[in-house]
Protein backbone atom coordinates (compact mmCIF):
# COMPACT_ATOMS: atom_id res chain seq x y z
CA UNK A 1 0.00 0.00 0.00
CA UNK A 2 1.31 3.44 -0.95
CA UNK A 3 0.96 6.60 1.14
CA UNK A 4 0.58 8.48 -2.16
CA UNK A 5 0.24 6.30 -5.28
CA UNK A 6 1.87 8.15 -8.16
CA UNK A 7 2.23 4.97 -10.24
CA UNK A 8 -1.53 4.46 -10.53
CA UNK A 9 -1.86 8.00 -11.85
CA UNK A 10 1.06 7.62 -14.24
CA UNK A 11 -0.43 4.52 -15.84
CA UNK A 12 -3.39 6.61 -17.04
CA UNK A 13 -1.27 9.24 -18.79
CA UNK A 14 2.10 7.55 -19.41
CA UNK A 15 1.85 7.90 -23.18
CA UNK A 16 0.81 11.56 -22.93
CA UNK A 17 3.73 12.27 -20.61
CA UNK A 18 6.18 10.56 -22.94
CA UNK A 19 4.76 12.43 -25.95
CA UNK A 20 5.10 15.75 -24.13
CA UNK A 21 8.68 14.97 -23.08
CA UNK A 22 9.53 13.99 -26.65
CA UNK A 23 8.18 17.32 -27.86
CA UNK A 24 10.54 19.12 -25.49
CA UNK A 25 13.47 16.97 -26.61
CA UNK A 26 12.61 17.76 -30.22
CA UNK A 27 12.41 21.54 -29.84
CA UNK A 28 15.28 21.71 -27.34
CA UNK A 29 14.05 24.76 -25.42
CA UNK A 30 14.77 23.32 -21.98
CA UNK A 31 14.73 26.72 -20.27
CA UNK A 32 11.56 28.81 -20.64
CA UNK A 33 10.21 26.70 -23.49
CA UNK A 34 6.67 27.12 -24.88
CA UNK A 35 5.21 24.64 -22.39
CA UNK A 36 5.83 27.17 -19.60
CA UNK A 37 3.47 29.74 -21.12
CA UNK A 38 0.89 27.10 -21.98
CA UNK A 39 0.84 25.81 -18.40
CA UNK A 40 0.64 29.33 -17.01
CA UNK A 41 -2.32 30.15 -19.23
CA UNK A 42 -4.21 26.96 -18.40
CA UNK A 43 -3.66 27.21 -14.65
CA UNK A 44 -4.59 30.89 -14.55
CA UNK A 45 -7.88 29.93 -16.19
CA UNK A 46 -8.36 26.98 -13.82
CA UNK A 47 -7.99 29.03 -10.64
CA UNK A 48 -9.66 32.15 -12.03
CA UNK A 49 -6.64 34.43 -11.85
CA UNK A 50 -5.56 36.94 -14.51
CA UNK A 51 -1.90 35.98 -14.30
CA UNK A 52 0.08 32.84 -13.42
CA UNK A 53 3.87 32.62 -13.38
CA UNK A 54 5.75 29.36 -13.16
CA UNK A 55 8.81 29.12 -10.93
CA UNK A 56 11.27 26.59 -9.58
CA UNK A 57 9.49 25.52 -6.37
CA UNK A 58 6.74 26.36 -3.95
CA UNK A 59 9.37 27.95 -1.72
CA UNK A 60 10.50 30.17 -4.59
CA UNK A 61 6.86 31.09 -5.23
CA UNK A 62 6.56 32.44 -1.69
CA UNK A 63 9.93 34.16 -1.93
CA UNK A 64 9.06 35.83 -5.24
CA UNK A 65 5.68 37.00 -3.93
CA UNK A 66 7.32 38.69 -0.94
CA UNK A 67 10.09 40.14 -3.10
CA UNK A 68 7.48 41.61 -5.44
CA UNK A 69 5.90 43.33 -2.44
CA UNK A 70 9.35 44.62 -1.42
CA UNK A 71 9.26 42.90 1.96
CA UNK A 72 12.47 43.18 3.96
CA UNK A 73 14.05 44.25 7.26
CA UNK A 74 11.70 46.03 9.63
CA UNK A 75 8.60 44.42 8.11
CA UNK A 76 6.23 42.06 9.94
CA UNK A 77 4.61 39.14 8.14
CA UNK A 78 1.80 37.35 9.99
CA UNK A 79 1.53 33.61 9.45
CA UNK A 80 0.77 30.27 11.05
CA UNK A 81 3.33 28.39 13.15
CA UNK A 82 1.69 25.07 12.18
CA UNK A 83 3.03 24.57 8.68
CA UNK A 84 6.05 23.42 6.70
CA UNK A 85 9.24 25.32 7.52
CA UNK A 86 9.41 27.11 4.15
CA UNK A 87 6.49 29.39 5.05
CA UNK A 88 8.41 31.06 7.85
CA UNK A 89 11.80 30.54 6.25
CA UNK A 90 11.24 32.83 3.26
CA UNK A 91 10.08 35.64 5.55
CA UNK A 92 13.25 35.42 7.63
CA UNK A 93 15.55 35.01 4.60
CA UNK A 94 14.36 38.39 3.33
CA UNK A 95 15.21 39.98 6.69
CA UNK A 96 11.56 40.43 7.66
CA UNK A 97 10.12 39.11 10.92
CA UNK A 98 7.59 36.27 11.02
CA UNK A 99 4.82 37.02 13.50
CA UNK A 100 3.08 33.79 14.35
CA UNK A 101 -0.67 33.60 14.93
CA UNK A 102 -2.11 30.43 16.45
CA UNK A 103 -4.41 28.12 14.51
CA UNK A 104 -8.05 27.28 14.80
CA UNK A 105 -7.98 23.79 16.39
CA UNK A 106 -10.59 22.42 13.99
CA UNK A 107 -9.37 23.67 10.60
CA UNK A 108 -5.64 23.80 11.55
CA UNK A 109 -5.51 27.11 9.68
CA UNK A 110 -4.59 30.55 11.01
CA UNK A 111 -7.35 31.73 13.36
CA UNK A 112 -8.72 35.10 12.13
CA UNK A 113 -10.00 35.89 15.64
CA UNK A 114 -6.38 36.07 16.82
CA UNK A 115 -5.12 38.05 13.83
CA UNK A 116 -6.30 41.57 14.68
CA UNK A 117 -4.90 41.38 18.24
CA UNK A 118 -1.55 40.19 16.83
CA UNK A 119 -1.45 43.14 14.41
CA UNK A 120 -2.32 45.56 17.20
CA UNK A 121 0.41 44.14 19.43
CA UNK A 122 3.02 44.70 16.72
CA UNK A 123 1.78 48.23 16.11
CA UNK A 124 2.02 49.00 19.82
CA UNK A 125 5.58 47.64 19.99
CA UNK A 126 6.56 50.09 17.28
CA UNK A 127 9.73 48.32 16.11
CA UNK A 128 8.16 46.59 13.09
CA UNK A 129 5.76 47.67 10.36
CA UNK A 130 2.92 45.22 9.62
CA UNK A 131 2.98 44.51 5.88
CA UNK A 132 1.66 41.06 4.92
CA UNK A 133 -0.64 38.29 6.12
CA UNK A 134 0.41 34.88 4.80
CA UNK A 135 -2.29 32.31 5.59
CA UNK A 136 -1.60 28.64 4.86
CA UNK A 137 -4.25 26.42 3.26
CA UNK A 138 -3.13 23.48 5.35
CA UNK A 139 -3.66 19.94 4.08
CA UNK A 140 -5.60 21.44 1.12
CA UNK A 141 -8.30 23.29 3.07
CA UNK A 142 -8.42 27.05 2.36
CA UNK A 143 -8.21 29.41 5.30
CA UNK A 144 -11.08 31.81 6.15
CA UNK A 145 -10.32 34.44 3.51
CA UNK A 146 -13.41 36.60 3.98
CA UNK A 147 -12.33 37.31 7.54
CA UNK A 148 -8.62 37.51 6.72
CA UNK A 149 -9.07 39.83 3.73
CA UNK A 150 -11.37 42.07 5.77
CA UNK A 151 -8.75 42.44 8.50
CA UNK A 152 -6.04 43.00 5.88
CA UNK A 153 -8.06 45.80 4.29
CA UNK A 154 -8.64 47.45 7.67
CA UNK A 155 -4.88 47.56 8.31
CA UNK A 156 -3.72 48.11 4.71
CA UNK A 157 -1.90 44.78 4.55
CA UNK A 158 -1.37 42.50 1.53
CA UNK A 159 -2.53 38.88 1.68
CA UNK A 160 -0.19 36.25 0.23
CA UNK A 161 -1.94 32.88 0.07
CA UNK A 162 0.32 29.90 0.78
CA UNK A 163 -1.65 27.36 -1.24
CA UNK A 164 1.24 24.92 -1.62
CA UNK A 165 -1.06 22.04 -0.67
CA UNK A 166 -4.34 23.43 -1.98
CA UNK A 167 -4.43 23.37 -5.78
CA UNK A 168 -8.00 22.30 -6.57
CA UNK A 169 -9.42 23.46 -3.24
CA UNK A 170 -12.34 25.90 -3.14
CA UNK A 171 -13.61 28.67 -0.87
CA UNK A 172 -17.08 30.21 -1.23
CA UNK A 173 -17.20 29.57 -4.98
CA UNK A 174 -13.61 30.66 -5.62
CA UNK A 175 -10.56 28.51 -6.23
CA UNK A 176 -7.54 28.25 -3.97
CA UNK A 177 -4.51 30.19 -5.25
CA UNK A 178 -6.76 33.16 -6.15
CA UNK A 179 -7.94 34.17 -2.67
CA UNK A 180 -5.42 36.91 -1.82
CA UNK A 181 -3.43 39.63 -3.54
CA UNK A 182 -0.95 36.92 -4.50
CA UNK A 183 -1.35 33.15 -4.40
CA UNK A 184 1.47 30.60 -4.32
CA UNK A 185 1.45 26.87 -4.95
CA UNK A 186 3.88 23.97 -5.21
CA UNK A 187 4.30 21.20 -7.77
CA UNK A 188 6.32 18.94 -5.48
CA UNK A 189 5.45 15.37 -6.53
CA UNK A 190 3.24 14.65 -3.50
CA UNK A 191 1.03 17.72 -4.03
CA UNK A 192 -2.49 17.50 -5.54
CA UNK A 193 -0.95 18.68 -8.83
CA UNK A 194 2.62 17.45 -8.63
CA UNK A 195 5.41 17.14 -11.16
CA UNK A 196 8.29 14.71 -11.29
CA UNK A 197 10.59 17.18 -9.55
CA UNK A 198 10.30 20.62 -8.01
CA UNK A 199 8.17 23.44 -9.36
CA UNK A 200 5.80 26.18 -8.27
CA UNK A 201 3.58 29.01 -9.46
CA UNK A 202 2.54 32.51 -8.38
CA UNK A 203 -0.92 33.87 -9.23
CA UNK A 204 -2.17 37.45 -9.22
CA UNK A 205 -4.58 39.85 -10.94
CA UNK A 206 -2.27 42.87 -10.83
CA UNK A 207 -0.48 43.63 -14.14
CA UNK A 208 2.36 45.52 -12.46
CA UNK A 209 2.98 42.77 -9.90
CA UNK A 210 3.02 40.16 -12.66
CA UNK A 211 5.60 42.18 -14.62
CA UNK A 212 7.78 42.49 -11.51
CA UNK A 213 7.44 38.78 -10.69
CA UNK A 214 8.59 37.83 -14.19
CA UNK A 215 11.62 40.06 -13.79
CA UNK A 216 12.41 38.70 -10.32
CA UNK A 217 12.38 35.05 -11.39
CA UNK A 218 15.24 35.74 -13.85
CA UNK A 219 17.75 37.71 -11.75
CA UNK A 220 15.75 40.95 -11.91
CA UNK A 221 15.93 41.02 -15.68
CA UNK A 222 14.92 44.16 -17.57
CA UNK A 223 14.79 44.52 -21.36
CA UNK A 224 17.22 41.63 -21.91
CA UNK A 225 19.19 39.04 -19.92
CA UNK A 226 22.11 41.43 -19.37
CA UNK A 227 19.93 44.33 -18.23
CA UNK A 228 19.22 43.85 -14.53
CA UNK A 229 16.86 46.41 -13.03
CA UNK A 230 16.41 44.84 -9.58
CA UNK A 231 17.81 42.04 -7.44
CA UNK A 232 16.08 38.76 -8.19
CA UNK A 233 16.71 35.02 -8.12
CA UNK A 234 17.18 32.16 -10.56
CA UNK A 235 13.66 30.87 -10.05
CA UNK A 236 12.51 29.49 -13.39
CA UNK A 237 10.28 26.45 -13.87
CA UNK A 238 11.92 23.80 -16.05
CA UNK A 239 10.29 23.19 -19.41
CA UNK A 240 10.34 19.43 -18.82
CA UNK A 241 8.36 19.82 -15.59
CA UNK A 242 5.83 22.04 -17.37
CA UNK A 243 5.40 19.36 -20.03
CA UNK A 244 4.71 16.73 -17.36
CA UNK A 245 2.33 19.03 -15.47
CA UNK A 246 0.35 19.72 -18.66
CA UNK A 247 -0.34 16.00 -18.95
CA UNK A 248 -1.25 15.69 -15.27
CA UNK A 249 -3.48 18.77 -15.34
CA UNK A 250 -5.92 16.89 -17.56
CA UNK A 251 -6.58 14.51 -14.65
CA UNK A 252 -6.95 17.16 -11.94
CA UNK A 253 -10.74 17.78 -12.06
CA UNK A 254 -11.49 14.06 -11.91
CA UNK A 255 -8.91 13.50 -9.20
CA UNK A 256 -10.43 16.28 -7.09
CA UNK A 257 -13.79 14.52 -7.26
CA UNK A 258 -12.15 11.22 -6.32
CA UNK A 259 -10.36 12.82 -3.37
CA UNK A 260 -13.70 14.03 -1.99
CA UNK A 261 -15.05 10.48 -2.23
CA UNK A 262 -11.99 9.00 -0.49
CA UNK A 263 -12.24 11.59 2.29
CA UNK A 264 -15.96 10.92 2.78
CA UNK A 265 -15.31 7.16 3.01
CA UNK A 266 -12.64 7.76 5.63
CA UNK A 267 -15.02 9.90 7.69
CA UNK A 268 -17.74 7.26 7.58
CA UNK A 269 -15.39 4.37 8.36
CA UNK A 270 -13.70 6.18 11.26
CA UNK A 271 -17.06 7.20 12.75
CA UNK A 272 -18.25 3.60 12.64
CA UNK A 273 -14.99 2.08 13.89
CA UNK A 274 -15.11 3.25 17.50
CA UNK A 275 -11.49 4.43 17.26
CA UNK A 276 -10.83 7.41 19.53
CA UNK A 277 -9.90 9.73 16.67
CA UNK A 278 -11.09 13.12 15.46
CA UNK A 279 -11.51 13.12 11.69
CA UNK A 280 -11.03 16.37 9.73
CA UNK A 281 -14.09 18.44 8.85
CA UNK A 282 -14.76 20.80 5.97
CA UNK A 283 -16.98 23.85 6.62
CA UNK A 284 -19.93 24.67 4.40
CA UNK A 285 -18.85 26.54 1.28
CA UNK A 286 -15.36 25.02 1.31
CA UNK A 287 -13.79 22.13 -0.61
CA UNK A 288 -10.47 20.69 0.48
CA UNK A 289 -7.92 19.48 -2.06
CA UNK A 290 -7.10 16.77 0.51
CA UNK A 291 -3.34 16.92 0.03
CA UNK A 292 -3.26 14.96 3.29
CA UNK A 293 -5.90 13.23 5.37
CA UNK A 294 -4.89 14.09 8.91
CA UNK A 295 -6.58 12.87 12.09
CA UNK A 296 -6.14 13.75 15.76
CA UNK A 297 -5.53 11.27 18.55
CA UNK A 298 -6.55 12.14 22.09
CA UNK A 299 -2.93 12.43 23.25
CA UNK A 300 0.64 12.04 22.07
CA UNK A 301 0.78 8.61 23.71
CA UNK A 302 -2.42 7.55 21.96
CA UNK A 303 -0.96 8.69 18.65
CA UNK A 304 2.03 6.46 19.25
CA UNK A 305 -0.27 3.48 19.75
CA UNK A 306 -2.16 4.19 16.52
CA UNK A 307 1.09 4.52 14.59
CA UNK A 308 2.31 1.19 15.96
CA UNK A 309 -0.92 -0.50 14.85
CA UNK A 310 -0.53 0.90 11.35
CA UNK A 311 3.12 -0.14 11.19
CA UNK A 312 2.29 -3.68 12.32
CA UNK A 313 -0.29 -3.89 9.52
CA UNK A 314 2.20 -2.66 6.92
CA UNK A 315 0.37 0.64 6.44
CA UNK A 316 2.42 3.83 5.90
CA UNK A 317 1.70 6.98 7.85
CA UNK A 318 3.24 10.40 8.43
CA UNK A 319 3.21 13.26 10.94
CA UNK A 320 2.65 16.79 9.62
CA UNK A 321 3.99 18.68 11.63
CA UNK A 322 5.50 17.45 14.91
CA UNK A 323 7.25 20.71 15.88
CA UNK A 324 5.59 24.08 15.19
CA UNK A 325 7.75 26.81 13.69
CA UNK A 326 8.01 28.88 16.87
CA UNK A 327 9.79 25.96 18.57
CA UNK A 328 12.23 25.31 15.71
CA UNK A 329 15.88 26.01 16.51
CA UNK A 330 16.20 28.30 13.50
CA UNK A 331 13.57 30.63 15.01
CA UNK A 332 14.96 30.62 18.55
CA UNK A 333 16.00 34.25 18.05
CA UNK A 334 12.32 35.25 18.11
CA UNK A 335 12.23 34.33 21.80
CA UNK A 336 9.20 32.02 21.79
CA UNK A 337 8.71 29.19 24.23
CA UNK A 338 6.43 26.21 24.71
CA UNK A 339 2.92 27.35 25.53
CA UNK A 340 2.96 30.44 23.33
CA UNK A 341 0.73 28.88 20.66
CA UNK A 342 -1.13 26.09 22.44
CA UNK A 343 -3.38 24.95 19.59
CA UNK A 344 -0.42 24.51 17.23
CA UNK A 345 1.52 22.66 19.90
CA UNK A 346 -1.40 20.37 20.73
CA UNK A 347 -1.93 19.56 17.07
CA UNK A 348 1.76 18.79 16.63
CA UNK A 349 1.62 16.32 19.51
CA UNK A 350 -1.56 14.51 18.41
CA UNK A 351 -1.87 14.69 14.62
CA UNK A 352 -0.96 12.04 12.06
CA UNK A 353 -1.82 11.44 8.42
CA UNK A 354 -3.22 8.38 6.67
CA UNK A 355 -2.64 7.25 3.07
CA UNK A 356 -4.47 9.67 0.77
CA UNK A 357 -4.69 9.79 -3.01
CA UNK A 358 -7.42 9.63 -5.68
CA UNK A 359 -6.82 5.94 -6.41
CA UNK A 360 -7.13 4.63 -2.85
CA UNK A 361 -9.41 1.58 -2.97
CA UNK A 362 -12.31 1.09 -0.58
CA UNK A 363 -10.79 -2.19 0.59
CA UNK A 364 -7.53 -0.49 1.48
CA UNK A 365 -9.38 2.18 3.45
CA UNK A 366 -11.27 -0.52 5.33
CA UNK A 367 -7.96 -2.21 6.16
CA UNK A 368 -6.48 1.08 7.37
CA UNK A 369 -9.39 1.91 9.66
CA UNK A 370 -9.58 -1.67 10.95
CA UNK A 371 -5.92 -1.42 11.95
CA UNK A 372 -6.59 1.88 13.72
CA UNK A 373 -9.43 0.23 15.63
CA UNK A 374 -7.17 -2.66 16.62
CA UNK A 375 -9.13 -5.23 14.64
N, C-alpha and C positions, 0 to 999 in steps of 0.2 A: 504494500500500500504506500502511495506517495503522499507527502504532505501537500505538495502542489504538483499536479501531473501535467508537465509540459509536453510529454511524448504523445499523449492522447490528442492534444490539440494539434501538434505538428502533423500527425497522420492525416488530418483533414485537409491540410493546406500545403503539404510537402512539395507537391509539384509547382504550386504557385510561388512558393518561396524560392525554389530552385530556378524557376523562370525569371523571377525578379533579380536574383543574384547574377544570373547569366547576363541580363540586360546591363547591369552595372559593369560587369567584366568586359562586355563588348564596347560600351562607350568610354570606359576608363576614367570617368570623372569621380574619383573616390572621395574628393573633398568638395563639398557644396555642389554635388551633382543635382540633376533635375528632380530626383526623388524627394529631396529635402523640401522644395517648394510645393510639390504635390501633396506631401504629408501635411505640411503646414496648412494648406488650403482646406484639406478634408477634415482635419481636426478642429480648425477654427469653426467650420460649419457644424460639426458634430456638437461642440460645446456651446455654440451660439455666441462666439466672440468675434470681433472684427479682425483681430490679428492673432497669429500664432507663430512663434519663433522657436525652431528646434535648437537644442544645445546638447552639450556632452553628457549631462547627468542631471538628476533631480537636484543635487546639491548646487550645481552650477546655475540651474534655473533660479533657485532662491538667491544665490549670490548676485546674479545679473539683475534680478528685480530690485534688490536693495541698492545696487550700484546705480541703476537708472534713476532711483529716487534720491541719489546723492547722500545716502546714509553713511555716517562715519563717527569719529570721536565726538563725545558730548551728546549723542543722540540715544534715546531710549526706544527700544523695540519690545512690545509686549507680546508674550507668547506662552505656550503651555510647557510645563516641565515634564509632562508625560508624553514623550515622543522620541523619535530617533534623534541621535546626537546632532545630526547635520542641521536641524532646525535652529538650535542655539549656536552651533559652531559658526555658521556664516555671519551671524550678527557680530560675534566677538572678533572674527577675523577682519572685519571691516573697521574695528576699533569702537563700534557702538556697544551699548550695554544691554544685554537681555534682561528684561524685567518679567519674571515668571508670575503667572496668574494660575491659581489652582483650577482643577477640572471639575466639571459636574460628574458626580460618581456614577451616574447612569449612562450617559453618553460617552464618557471619557474625554470629551472635548472641553476646551477652555470655557469656563463658566462666565457668561456675560454679567451676571449679578456681581461678580468680584472685579470686573474690569474697570468700571468707573472709579471705585475706591482706589485701585492700584494707580490709575492715572493721576488722581488727585494727590496721592502720597508722593509721587515723583515731582509733581508741580510744587508741592510745599517744600520738598527738599531743596529744590532750586539749582542742583548741580548738573541736571540732565534736562534735555528738551524732548518731550514726548513727540515721536514722529510717525511710528508705524505700529499697527496691530497685525500680528502674523498668527492667525488661527490655524490649527492643524485639523484636517478632516480624518481623524484617526480611524484606522481599520476600514476606511472607505465611507464612513458616515460623515456628511457635511456638518460643520458647526452651525450654530444659530446665527445666520448672517443678518437677518432682519435686526436683531438686537445689537449685534456687533457693529454693523454699518451705521446704525443710528448713533451709537456712542462715538464712533469714529467721526461722524459729521459734526457732532456737538463739540468735539475737541480739535477739529481740523487735522485729523490723522488719516494717513493712507492705510488701506487694508490690503495686505499681501496674503493670498490664500495658499497655504501649503497643502496642496491636493495631491501629494506624491502617491498616496494610496487610493485616491478617490476617482480616477477616471471612470466615467459611467455612472457615478452617483448623482442624485438629484436632490434639490431643495426647493420646495414651493414652486414647482413647475420650471425651475431653471437647473442647468447642468453644473455639476462641480467643475472647477477650473475657471468659471466665469462669474464668481460670486463676490469678488472684490475689485479693487482698482487694477490689481495684477493677480494672475493665478499661475501656479507652478505645479508641474507634475513630473513624474519619473517614469522611465521606461526600463528600469531594472527588471530582469527576467521574471521575478516573482510577482510583479505588479499586475493589476487587472488588464492593462495593455502593456505587455513587456516585450522587449527585444531579445536578442541573443548576445547581449552585452549592455554597456551603459548607454544612457540617453535621457533626455529630458525636454521639456517645452515650457515656454512662458506665453501666457495669453493676456491680451489687453484690448481695450477699445480705443485707446488714445493714440492718434497718429504720431505725435511727437515722441511719446514713450517708446513706441515700436521702432521708430527710426534710431533712437538712442540705444535700445537693446541690440539692434542689429550691428551697430558700431561696436558696442562693448564686447560682443561675443568674438570679435576678430581684432583684438588688441586695440580697441578704440579707433578703428579705421575710419578715415574720412573719404575723400573722393577716390582714392586708390589704396592699395595695400601698403604703400610707403608714405602715406599721408595719415599721420596719427593725431587725432584732434582731442583725444582724452585717454586716460589710462583704462585699459580693459583687460580681458583675459583671452586665452585660447580656449574657447568654449563651444566649438562647433559640433554639431551632430554628424556622425559618419554617414556617408551615402549608403553604405551597405546596411546599416541599422535601419535607415529610413525605408529601404527596399523591403526588409523583413517586416517592419511595422505596417507597411501598406497592405501586405498580405494578411497579417493578423487583424488589422482593423476591420476587415470584412466579417470577421467572426464576432466582433465585440457586442453588437446588439443582442444576438442570440445567446452569447455567454452571459450577459447581464441578466437576462431572463432566467437562465439556468441557475445562476448564483442565488437568485431570490428563492427558487424552488428548493435548492440545497439547504439554504438557511432556514426556511420554513420547516423542512423535515427535521432538521436538528432541533428546533424549538419544540416541536411536537414530541419527538423521541425523548428529549431530556425531561420534559414535563411529566411524561408517563413513566420515566425510569425510577423515580424516587431518589435519584442522586442529589445530594445537597449542593447544587450548583445554581448560580444565577446566569441565565442565558441572556445574550444581548437583546436589546429592544430597539425598534426603529420608530420614532415619533410619526404622527400623522403628517403627511405632506413631504416626507423625506423618502429617499431610496438609497440604501447603502450599496456601494460597489463590492462589499464583502471581500476586501483584500485579505482579511483574516477573519476567522470566526473565533472570538475570544470570550471565554467564560470566567466567572469568578467563583473560587472556592470560599468557604467560610473563614479560612485562616491559612497562613503560610504552611503550617503543618499538614492541613487537609489537602492543600495543593500538592504537596510532596507525595501523599498517598495516591492521589489520582494519577500523577505522572508515573508512579511505579506500576500501577495497574495497566496503564497504556503501554509502557515499555515491555512488561511481561507478555502482553498480547501482540507485540511486534508492531505497535501503532506509533507513528512519529508524532511529536508534539513540539511546541516552542513556547518561549516566554517573551512577550513583548509588553512592557519593558521592565526588567527587574530593578533597575536603579534610575529614578527620575533624574533629570538634568541637574537640578540644584544640589544633588548629592554627588555628582561626578567630580573626580579630582580636578579635571580641567577647569571647573567653575568654582573651585574653592575660594578664589580671590573675591567672589561676590559676597562671601561671608554668611552663607546660608547654613542651616543645621537641620537635623532631623526634627520633624514636627512643624516645619514652616509651611508645608503644603500637604496636609494630612490626607486628602483624597487621592492625590497622586501617589503618595507613599503606600497607602492601603492597597491601591490597585496594583502597584508593583509587587507587593508581597503575595497577592492572592490570584492574579490573573494568569491564564495560560490559554494557548490557542490550539485548536483541533485542525486536522486536515481540512482544507477548503479549496475547491476548484470546481469549475462548471461540469466536470465529467465524473464527479464523485457519485458512485452507485449507491442506491438505497441500501443494498446489502452491506456495503462497507460502513455506511453510517450506522446501521443497526449494530454491527460488530463494535464500532467505536463506543457507542453509548452503553452497550452491554458491558464492555470492559470498565467504563467509568462507574457503572452501578455494581461492579464486583460480581458479575454473573458469568 
